[in-house]
Amino acid sequence: MSIPDESFVKELLDRHPGWFNQEEQMQYARLTRNLYPYTELFSPIQVNRLTLKNRLVMGPMGNISMAEEMGRPANKMIQYFTERARGGVGLITSGLIPISQNIDPTVTEVGDRSYFPRIDRSRTVFAGWRDLAENVHAYGARFFIQLTPGLGRVGSPETLLKKYKLPVSASWNPNFYLPGVPCRPLTDGECWRIIHAGGQAAADAKAAVIDGVYLHGHEGYLLEQMTNPAFNRRALGRFADWQAFGIQLVKDIRERVGANYPIMYRIDLSLALNATYGPLMDEVGMLKKFKKERTIAMTLDYMANLVKAGVDLFDVDLGCYDNWWLPHPPNSMPSGCFLPVARLVKDYFAEKGITSNAGLPVPVVAVGKLGYPDLAEKALRDGDCDMIMLARPLLADPQWPNKAYAGRVDEIRPCIGDQEACINEFVEGGHPQCAVNPRTGFEDVYPDGLPPVAQSKKVAVIGAGPAGVMAAVVAAQRGHSVTLFEARSCIGGQLVPGSVPKIKYEVANYLEYLERLLQRAEHGHGLVLKLNTRVDVEAIRQGQFEMVVVSAGGNPVTPRLPGVDGDNVIQAIDLLRQPDLAARASRVVIIGGGAVGCETAHFLSTELGKSDVTIVEMLPALMVGACTANRGHLLHELRRLGVKVLNCTRLNAVQPEGAVVTHNTSASVPSPWVTWTPLLPENVKNPLARPIRDELVEETLPADLVVLALGLRPNQDLYHSLVAANAAPEIRLMGDGFQIGRVFEAVKSGYLVGRSL
């Protein structure tokens, strides 16, 4: 085969916009069972001397704050992995485990505390790893530990303030979070110390009955920084050769663990920075440094040399932190987005006759939104890959493999791709969880199965959004007599308008799952669902309910400004419920640049064909609080679509001819389009931030339609009325009715309330 040039990556990324209009693509983004039985998914495969029972791999997701603060895996982490092993996956991989604690200052906190699990330093951590591996083995699964030489430039710059140490990298590189903080080059001596630490960590892992090691060589972490000329611009020394560090690390590990111990390597075919940003690579100072990224040909050559050094298995994708939506594809990206990448590598290995030191073909693991059994099976049958990596789908439903094997595909709880609980939660200081699975990360607290009630009670749940549905179903499964009331003609609450844009196909899948969940609860547990039913105090009294749960959601915010009650003003959620409301509008102004406002702008531009869309946001940035990957991809697409954005801009009034706003025109207002540097968490102060000066100008934005996307306010009127009237012995408030939140908070509150009734 001829090795493609970088146009391969550009053409692949160029196919992503508009993917949702391709019928076949959407067909494989649903939980169907057209290819059942899944003979390829559940066939064994050999890696070195190890036989895996099926082709499913649990992908690495950082086990942040799931270990004791000195690094030993805690019971929380052990039970989290045990749950996935029990669910039937063949191979489980850990999140990244640093091996450079004394060199990369960003991998530990002050006092040598660690938010990462550790396997270095002393025997005190070994017991946790042994318990973890033995629990996984009990269910017939295998476990690989993912080792990372460090974070480097993608580590926290707070180390400069808290430890008085610069972050490290391969060369002088800007820090990802604060580009004004330089990252110093590692010395050759430090590189050798990390390499030897990797060999020791692998030997320790083998002694702890862990089945293999897995090197984190992608996404722009320190191993990639050393092995990609975008970051490694060293002129002197052994590691000026950008392949040397990775190859030597593998050799050192192979020497320590012997010939038969599996070594896996995580790599990106390309950083895809040039393909992502195009001319901006020459215009943005931070991106200029990274223009000479590793080419496809260079990556394939490096992978071949890694196999010679001892690697047995690869998973491969695209991207890095600076285009973070690629290695963490959000709900707006297509399913199976990187299958062509896996196919390219697999074909290259086959043509070159590349085999491992065990004399076996080198399996290629496909990654990227493959949580659909038909899609995963088709990829294997078509020869696109040898194994399928599932990460977030196994957070959403650990039983995904068992359900797929049994053909119970309609029972799989789908991932919704919002990444608020699996990524954003630990970015904000928590630990990995899941928006749709309230037990994820709490397997040690809430065992599988629900405790039956000692005495069944008559329960009313008011509001069938995700919180209400979850509370009603859990309470019914426990043995209560539950009636679920919903004022509208369908369940789902805000999920209904939220699932209308085609890029929200995963939310649509989850809404269908909730409908099936309710149907099973109606048939199996006697739950009664009453749609088109508004409830008041008298209805609750007449029903003689012993417990009432109010989950009445929220009401759209309407500012008290002149003209907002005009015929040319609508709420975003009303537009999503009734897209025909925008039929006659050629110029649309959206007030509010949060997630809903930006998704509505994308919907208007791509599905309703509006070419003149403007977002008005009073904050300096759009989509504040959203996961960096989701935020970055949507902003990248809006910029490509030509959507206009006015940040630091406030709505004053609406007139028939458009929206009257006060716009800050100062050059100090930051660009809203920056996706190569993330927003910092609210509790982290940026000491390098420049103040924004006010140069305010009032102007009228021409618009046929003004769309309000200013969020919701909790609807608590019914709750307070019920409490004041003593309508039931026990009355609870939850979901958006208590505090406006995300699916994550709604599902968790519903589950916990239902479990406690």
C-alpha positions, 0 to 999 in steps of 0.5 A: 500500500502507498502510505497516504499523506496528511490529506488523509487526516484532513479528508477524514475530518472534513467528512465529520461536518454533516455526518448526521445527514448520512443515513448509514452513519445514523443507522449504526448510531443506534442500539439495534441488534441487526447483526446478532449474534455477535460472533466476532465481538465474542471470539477469543484473541491472543496477545503475546502468550495471553488469550483474551476471551473476547475482543472488547477492551475497557478503555483507559479513563483517569482514575482521579481521586479513586486511590488513597492520597499516597497512591494505593488503589482504594476500595472505590477503585477496586470495586469500580473495575470489578463491576466492569469485569463482572459485566463481561469485558475481556480486557480492562485497562487502568487510567494513567499511572505516572512513573515520574513523580520525582521529575514531573512536578505536575503529577503530585500535589504538595506534600507528595499527595497524589490524585493519581494511583501510584505503583512506584516508591514502596510496597505499601501500594502493592496490596491494592493492585493485587486485590484489583487484579485478582478481583478482575481475574475472578470474572475471567477478564484481564487487567493492564496497567497504563503507565505514563512518563508524565503530563509535561506541558498538559500538567497543572501550571499551579506547580509553579506557584505551589512548588516553585517548579516549572512544568517539564516537556521535551523542549521549551513549550508553552503550558496548555492551560496557561501558555504564559507559563513555560515548560522546561526541557527534560535533561537526558539524565532525567529521561533515563531515570523515567525510562528506568522507572518504567521498567521497574513499574512494569516489573512491579506490575507483573509481580502484582499479578497484573496481566500487562502494561500499557504505555500512554503515548498519545494525546500530547502527554509527556511520552508523546511530547518526547516522541513527536517533533511538534513538541520535541525540538531538541538539537543535542543528545540521545533524545534529539532523535524523537523515536529514541525515548519511546523505543528505549522505554519499551526495551527497558520494560521488555528487559525487565518483564521478559519475552512473554509479558504483553506490552500495549501502546496508545498512540495517535496516527496524527496530532491533526493540528494542521488538519484542524486549524489550517491557516491558524497554525501560522497566525496563533503564536502558541500553535506555530511551535507545533506545526511540524507534527509527526506525519502519518509515514513517520508514525507508521515507521515509529510503530514498526520500530516499537514492535521490534522493541517489544510492543504487542498491541496498539490502539490508535486515534487522532488528536491531542489536548490542543484539539481535545475533542478528537481524542475525547469525541463528544456527542456532536461527533459521529459514531465510529469516527476513527475506524478509517485510522485503525484500518490504515494501520492494520493494512500497513502491518499486514502488507509489511508482514509486521509481527510481534516478538511472539511471532503473532500479528499485532492487533489493532484496537479501534477507538472512538464512539463504538458503543453500538453492538452492530457497529462494533461487530461490523467493524470487526467483520469488515476487517477495520480492526482486531478489537473494540475499545469501549470507555464511556459506554462501560461507565454508562452500562458495565453490563454492555458486553453481557447484554450484547452477548445475550442479545438484550441490546435494547436494555443497554443504557446508552452513553449520552456523550456530554462528558460532564461526569466522566471528564469534567467531574475530575477536572473540577476536583471530583472523581470519574462518574457517569451522567446516566449511571448513578452507581459509577464511581460509587460501586463501593457505596451502592451495591448492585441491586436495590434493597426491598422496602419493609413496607410498601407505600403509595408514592406520587412522583410529579414530573417525568423528566430524567429525575422523575423517571429515575425516582419512580422506577427505582421506587417501584423496583423496590416495592412501592406503589408508584404513580408518575404524573407528567403534564405533557404528552410524553416523558423526558422533560428537557431531554425532549427539546435537547434531543431534537438536533441530530448531533444530539443523537445520543440523547435521543437514544437515552430518551428511548432507553428511559421509555423502555425502562418505564415500560418494563416498570409498568409491566413488571412492578406495577408503576402507573404513568399518567401523561397529560395530567397536571397535578394540584394540591387537591389531586394529591390529597384525594389520591391519599399518597403517603409520599410525594416527590416533586420534580417539576423541572424549571421554567425558561428565563425571560429577562424583564426588558422592553420588547421581549414579549414581542412576536419576534421573540421565542425561547430556544426550547420552544424553537427546538420543540417547534422548528417551524417557528423559525421558518420565515426568519432569515436573520436570527439572534440568539441571546445566551451563549451557553450550551443550549444557545450554541447547540441552537445556533448549530441546529439553525445553521445546519438543519434549518439552513439559516446563514445569518445567525448571531450569538450574544453572550454577556460573559467573555467566553461561550459555554462556560462550565461545559466539558472542554472537548464538547465546548471545543468541538461545537465552537470549532463547528460554529466558526466553520459555519460562519456563526457570528459571536458577540461576547461581552455584550448585553441585551437591552431591548428587542424591537421589531427590527432586531435586538438592541445590545450594548457591545464591548468593542475594546481590543482587550475583549478575548476572542470567543473562538479560542479552542487550543487553550481551555477555560480554567475552573472557577476556583483557579485564579489566572495570575496572567489574565489581562483585565478587560477594559470597557469601550461600550457601544449600543447597536441594533442587531438586525433580526427577524427572530430573537431566540432566548437561551438564558437558562431555566429557573427552578419551578417550586410553586407546586412543592411549596403549595403541597408543603403548606397544605400538608398534602402528604406525610412526606414531600420531597423536592428534587431535580431542576425543581430544586436546582437547575442542573444537568442530566448528571445531577437529575439522574443522581438525585432521582436514583438516590431519592428513589433508593431512600423512599 
